[in-house]
Amino acid sequence: MKIGTIPGDGGAWLLPRIVGWSKACKMALTGDAVSAQEALACGLVS
């Protein structure tokens, strides 16, 4: 089940700065899950 919400508490501001604009848009608009390997590759986790 997907809920149409937008990132809050600064997530909409911070996410593009971490992963880049196009990746942030894809993550926010599609709601697709991100694997651990993909999160590591784009700098979302360390």
Helices and strands as residue ranges (DSSP letters): H 11-19, H 21-30, H 36-41
